[in-house]
């Protein structure tokens, strides 16, 4: 194995963790090749697609019955020095336009259909948001979305991480009262329809 190759074992990790770990490894740099090992088809497709979007080159993809090994070559920073690579920063990523300022979560799950799947999607979304380089200014919780921030919620760690990152969590007061959770709000603060409406109208908003 080349001494300038780093191996990242992402086997057994659920989406989006293989991609997040790949992004972090590329950001750290210090190698000419990154070998990512995954054992799911979604992991293979997502890691390869991310590498392409990041301006990297896919050196090879080796598949077996148990795993897939994806060799990623970061963009070369200095063409006269083939061992010099750029980290995954502004130099390797396309310019980022001003992003979403407000995210509205109006349910404890994402999408309509199977609630178990919707809960898994919400967990993955909030975790991915904590690892994102582009963050909103606030997350608004309405209807059953307020249960995400109530005592006993499995999402409290991710929401607290968002608060630590400077994101404000606001829960609809009327919704908290409806679900009898006013005294059980564990993350963020109580808001009202006037304030929520102002946030949604002030800038770019995403509703899930």
C-alpha positions as CSV (number, residue, x, y, z in Angstrom):
1,X,0.0,0.0,0.0
2,X,1.3,3.4,-0.9
3,X,2.3,5.5,2.2
4,X,0.4,8.4,0.8
5,X,-2.9,6.5,0.8
6,X,-5.3,6.8,3.7
7,X,-7.9,4.1,4.3
8,X,-11.3,5.0,5.7
9,X,-13.4,2.0,6.9
10,X,-17.1,3.0,6.7
11,X,-18.5,-0.5,6.7
12,X,-21.6,-0.9,8.7
13,X,-22.3,2.8,8.9
14,X,-25.8,4.1,7.9
15,X,-26.3,7.0,5.5
16,X,-25.1,9.7,5.6
17,X,-22.1,8.8,7.8
18,X,-19.9,7.4,5.0
19,X,-20.2,10.7,3.1
20,X,-19.6,12.8,6.1
21,X,-16.5,10.9,7.1
22,X,-15.3,11.1,3.5
23,X,-15.8,14.9,3.5
24,X,-13.9,15.3,6.8
25,X,-11.0,13.1,5.6
26,X,-10.7,15.1,2.4
27,X,-10.8,18.3,4.4
28,X,-7.9,17.1,6.6
29,X,-5.8,16.1,3.5
30,X,-2.3,14.9,3.9
31,X,-2.5,12.1,1.4
32,X,-2.6,11.6,-2.4
33,X,-5.3,8.9,-2.3
34,X,-8.2,8.1,0.0
35,X,-9.6,4.6,0.0
36,X,-13.1,4.4,1.3
37,X,-14.5,1.0,2.2
38,X,-18.3,0.6,2.3
39,X,-20.6,-2.4,2.3
40,X,-23.9,-1.0,1.0
41,X,-24.9,0.1,-2.5
42,X,-26.2,3.4,-1.2
43,X,-22.8,4.0,0.5
44,X,-21.0,3.3,-2.7
45,X,-23.2,5.6,-4.8
46,X,-23.3,8.4,-2.3
47,X,-19.5,8.5,-1.7
48,X,-18.7,8.3,-5.4
49,X,-21.2,11.0,-6.2
50,X,-19.9,13.3,-3.4
51,X,-16.3,12.8,-4.6
52,X,-17.3,13.9,-8.1
53,X,-19.1,16.9,-6.9
54,X,-16.1,17.9,-4.8
55,X,-13.9,18.0,-7.8
56,X,-12.0,14.8,-7.0
57,X,-11.2,11.9,-9.3
58,X,-12.3,8.3,-8.8
59,X,-9.2,6.3,-9.2
60,X,-10.9,2.9,-9.0
61,X,-14.0,1.1,-7.6
62,X,-13.3,-2.5,-6.6
63,X,-16.4,-4.5,-5.6
64,X,-16.7,-7.9,-4.0
65,X,-19.6,-9.8,-2.5
66,X,-19.0,-8.3,0.9
67,X,-17.7,-4.8,0.3
68,X,-16.7,-2.0,-2.1
69,X,-13.4,-0.1,-2.1
70,X,-13.5,3.4,-3.7
71,X,-10.2,5.1,-4.3
72,X,-10.5,8.8,-4.4
73,X,-7.8,11.2,-5.7
74,X,-8.1,14.8,-4.4
75,X,-7.6,17.6,-6.8
76,X,-3.9,18.4,-7.3
77,X,-3.1,21.9,-6.0
78,X,0.3,22.2,-7.7
79,X,0.5,20.5,-11.1
80,X,4.3,20.5,-10.9
81,X,4.1,18.5,-7.6
82,X,1.9,15.5,-8.1
83,X,2.1,14.7,-4.3
84,X,0.6,18.2,-3.4
85,X,-3.1,18.1,-2.9
86,X,-5.8,20.6,-1.9
87,X,-8.0,20.0,1.1
88,X,-11.7,20.1,0.6
89,X,-12.1,23.9,1.1
90,X,-13.1,26.8,-1.1
91,X,-10.4,25.8,-3.6
92,X,-12.0,22.4,-4.3
93,X,-15.7,23.2,-3.8
94,X,-17.9,25.3,-6.1
95,X,-18.9,28.7,-4.8
96,X,-21.7,28.5,-2.3
97,X,-24.6,30.9,-2.8
98,X,-26.3,32.4,0.3
99,X,-28.2,29.4,1.7
100,X,-31.3,28.6,3.6
101,X,-31.8,30.9,6.6
102,X,-34.8,29.2,8.1
103,X,-35.8,25.5,8.3
104,X,-39.4,24.7,9.3
105,X,-40.0,21.2,10.7
106,X,-43.8,20.7,11.0
107,X,-43.7,17.0,11.9
108,X,-41.8,14.5,14.0
109,X,-41.1,12.6,10.8
110,X,-40.1,13.5,7.2
111,X,-42.4,12.8,4.3
112,X,-45.7,11.0,4.2
113,X,-45.9,7.2,4.2
114,X,-44.3,4.9,6.8
115,X,-43.8,6.6,10.1
116,X,-40.8,4.4,11.0
117,X,-39.0,5.4,7.8
118,X,-40.0,9.0,8.3
119,X,-38.5,8.9,11.8
120,X,-35.2,7.5,10.5
121,X,-35.1,10.2,7.8
122,X,-35.6,12.9,10.5
123,X,-32.8,11.4,12.6
124,X,-30.5,11.3,9.5
125,X,-31.4,14.9,8.5
126,X,-30.7,16.4,11.9
127,X,-27.4,14.6,12.3
128,X,-26.4,15.6,8.8
129,X,-27.3,19.2,9.5
130,X,-25.0,19.2,12.5
131,X,-22.1,18.2,10.2
132,X,-23.0,20.6,7.4
133,X,-20.7,23.5,6.5
134,X,-23.7,25.7,5.5
135,X,-26.1,26.2,8.4
136,X,-29.4,28.0,8.8
137,X,-29.9,30.8,11.3
138,X,-32.9,29.1,12.9
139,X,-35.0,25.9,13.0
140,X,-38.7,26.4,13.6
141,X,-40.8,23.6,15.1
142,X,-44.5,23.4,14.6
143,X,-47.3,20.8,15.0
144,X,-45.8,17.5,16.0
145,X,-42.4,18.9,15.2
146,X,-42.3,20.4,18.7
147,X,-42.0,16.9,20.1
148,X,-38.5,16.7,18.6
149,X,-37.3,19.2,21.3
150,X,-39.3,17.8,24.2
151,X,-38.0,15.8,27.1
152,X,-37.4,12.1,26.1
153,X,-36.8,12.9,22.4
154,X,-34.1,10.9,20.7
155,X,-33.2,14.0,18.8
156,X,-32.1,16.2,21.8
157,X,-28.3,15.6,21.3
158,X,-28.5,16.7,17.7
159,X,-30.6,19.8,18.5
160,X,-28.3,20.7,21.3
161,X,-25.4,20.4,18.9
162,X,-27.2,22.8,16.5
163,X,-27.6,25.3,19.4
164,X,-23.9,25.0,20.1
165,X,-23.3,25.9,16.4
166,X,-25.2,29.1,16.8
167,X,-28.6,28.0,15.4
168,X,-31.7,29.1,17.3
169,X,-34.4,26.5,17.9
170,X,-37.9,27.9,18.3
171,X,-41.0,25.9,19.1
172,X,-44.5,27.0,18.5
173,X,-46.2,27.8,21.8
174,X,-49.7,26.9,20.7
175,X,-48.4,23.5,19.4
176,X,-46.6,22.9,22.7
177,X,-49.8,23.6,24.6
178,X,-51.8,21.3,22.3
179,X,-49.4,18.4,22.9
180,X,-49.2,19.3,26.6
181,X,-45.4,19.8,26.3
182,X,-45.1,23.5,27.4
183,X,-43.2,22.5,30.6
184,X,-41.2,19.8,28.8
185,X,-39.4,21.8,26.2
186,X,-35.8,20.6,26.6
187,X,-34.0,22.5,23.8
188,X,-34.7,26.0,22.4
189,X,-37.4,28.5,23.4
190,X,-41.1,29.0,23.0
191,X,-42.1,31.1,20.0
192,X,-45.4,32.4,18.4
193,X,-47.1,32.5,15.0
194,X,-46.1,36.2,14.5
195,X,-42.4,35.6,15.0
196,X,-42.5,32.3,13.0
197,X,-44.2,34.1,10.1
198,X,-41.6,36.9,10.2
199,X,-38.8,34.4,10.0
200,X,-40.4,32.6,7.1
201,X,-40.9,35.8,5.2
202,X,-37.5,37.4,5.9
203,X,-35.3,35.1,3.9
204,X,-34.9,31.8,2.2
205,X,-36.8,29.1,4.0
206,X,-37.1,25.3,3.7
207,X,-40.1,23.4,4.9
208,X,-40.0,19.7,5.7
